[in-house]
Amino acid sequence: MTVGVMKRTTQRATASDTPIAKNVRENPIMMNPIIIMYIIFGLFTGIMIFYYWSQYGY
């Protein structure tokens, strides 16, 4: 969805809305805090699973 929004920048530029910053246009995924939080949560969950697997050997 984030990438799809960036593809429609020309339509957004014609509207009377605030323009999208150049950094956000060039890196739409990295500038999205929700995606970054999913990555951090996935890493944390993976570390926890690995820790318990190594401790109990299930």
Backbone bond lengths (Angstrom), bond angles and torsions (degrees), N, CA, C in turn:
res aa  C-N    CA-C-N  psi(-1)  N-CA   C-N-CA  omega(-1)  CA-C   N-CA-C  phi
1 M - - - 1.447 - - 1.532 110.08 -
2 T 1.322 117.13 -40.19 1.460 120.50 -179.86 1.521 111.22 -62.75
3 V 1.324 116.40 -43.29 1.461 120.39 179.79 1.527 110.12 -66.24
4 G 1.319 117.37 -37.05 1.466 121.34 178.36 1.518 112.38 -62.81
5 V 1.304 117.02 -36.60 1.468 120.65 178.34 1.522 110.26 -65.86
6 M 1.332 116.19 -40.01 1.457 119.37 -179.07 1.528 112.02 -67.66
7 K 1.334 117.15 -27.05 1.469 119.63 178.93 1.526 111.03 -70.40
8 R 1.304 117.08 -21.97 1.460 120.67 -178.42 1.525 112.64 -97.47
9 T 1.313 117.43 29.62 1.466 120.70 -177.68 1.518 112.80 -65.38
10 T 1.314 117.58 -33.34 1.473 118.79 -179.73 1.518 110.74 -66.47
11 Q 1.305 117.42 -38.01 1.460 119.61 176.82 1.519 110.57 -66.44
12 R 1.310 115.40 -38.34 1.463 119.76 -179.57 1.525 110.81 -69.39
13 A 1.326 117.02 -33.56 1.461 120.39 -179.22 1.522 111.58 -65.48
14 T 1.333 117.15 -30.59 1.454 119.44 179.85 1.522 112.06 -77.47
15 A 1.318 117.67 -20.93 1.465 120.64 178.46 1.520 110.34 -76.63
16 S 1.295 115.59 166.62 1.468 119.64 179.51 1.532 110.89 -88.65
17 D 1.310 116.38 34.33 1.455 122.31 -179.00 1.529 110.05 -95.04
18 T 1.299 116.24 167.91 1.458 121.23 177.98 1.526 109.49 -67.37
19 P 1.320 118.36 133.55 1.469 119.82 -179.82 1.537 111.60 -68.26
20 I 1.323 115.06 152.92 1.462 121.03 179.25 1.523 108.21 -82.51
21 A 1.315 115.64 134.52 1.465 120.52 -178.69 1.530 110.67 -64.59
22 K 1.327 116.02 152.81 1.462 121.18 -177.56 1.525 111.24 -63.03
23 N 1.342 118.64 -39.88 1.465 121.63 179.12 1.522 111.67 -61.70
24 V 1.310 116.83 -39.56 1.465 120.81 179.88 1.523 109.90 -70.11
25 R 1.329 118.02 -39.54 1.460 121.04 178.48 1.520 112.16 -63.62
26 E 1.331 117.18 -39.38 1.455 120.92 -177.59 1.527 112.64 -77.35
27 N 1.340 118.25 -30.58 1.460 122.96 -178.06 1.529 110.33 -131.00
28 P 1.328 118.08 69.96 1.472 118.93 -174.01 1.521 113.48 -67.07
29 I 1.317 118.33 -29.09 1.463 119.69 -177.51 1.523 110.60 -81.31
30 M 1.318 117.18 -42.49 1.458 120.15 -176.77 1.529 112.56 -70.84
31 M 1.306 117.82 -23.35 1.455 120.23 -179.09 1.529 112.20 -89.53
32 N 1.331 117.47 2.08 1.451 121.08 -178.83 1.533 108.85 -96.06
33 P 1.329 118.55 113.00 1.465 120.14 -175.88 1.526 113.74 -66.40
34 I 1.316 118.76 -25.83 1.464 120.21 179.59 1.520 110.17 -67.67
35 I 1.319 117.84 -42.70 1.463 121.01 178.66 1.527 110.11 -64.89
36 I 1.332 117.09 -40.63 1.459 120.72 178.45 1.526 110.21 -63.08
37 M 1.330 117.91 -39.71 1.469 120.84 178.75 1.525 111.22 -66.97
38 Y 1.333 118.46 -36.72 1.474 120.81 175.54 1.529 110.24 -62.04
39 I 1.316 116.93 -40.66 1.467 120.33 179.39 1.528 110.51 -65.58
40 I 1.327 117.05 -44.70 1.462 120.38 178.72 1.522 110.60 -63.28
41 F 1.333 117.34 -42.85 1.467 120.97 178.64 1.524 110.85 -62.79
42 G 1.329 117.07 -41.53 1.469 120.46 178.65 1.520 111.88 -63.50
43 L 1.325 117.00 -42.14 1.464 119.99 177.30 1.527 111.45 -64.00
44 F 1.311 117.25 -44.32 1.453 121.25 179.38 1.528 110.89 -62.23
45 T 1.326 116.83 -45.11 1.464 120.55 178.77 1.519 110.90 -63.35
46 G 1.324 117.43 -41.47 1.457 121.17 177.93 1.524 112.36 -62.13
47 I 1.314 116.66 -40.75 1.462 120.70 178.13 1.525 110.15 -65.14
48 M 1.329 117.15 -42.05 1.468 120.51 179.56 1.538 110.99 -64.73
49 I 1.320 117.34 -42.94 1.463 120.89 178.78 1.525 109.85 -62.99
50 F 1.319 116.70 -45.38 1.460 119.58 178.80 1.523 111.32 -62.28
51 Y 1.326 118.29 -40.54 1.462 121.98 179.90 1.531 110.70 -61.71
52 Y 1.327 116.93 -50.66 1.463 119.19 -178.99 1.528 111.78 -67.37
53 W 1.318 117.47 -34.04 1.467 120.42 176.34 1.520 110.46 -63.68
54 S 1.341 116.36 -41.96 1.456 118.77 -179.20 1.537 112.17 -72.23
55 Q 1.328 118.08 -28.56 1.453 121.03 179.82 1.533 112.62 -77.70
56 Y 1.326 116.70 -42.71 1.454 120.81 -172.24 1.524 113.65 -108.44
57 G 1.302 117.79 -17.09 1.455 121.77 174.82 1.507 115.74 69.23
58 Y 1.308 118.41 26.23 1.470 120.37 178.20 1.475 107.28 -72.17
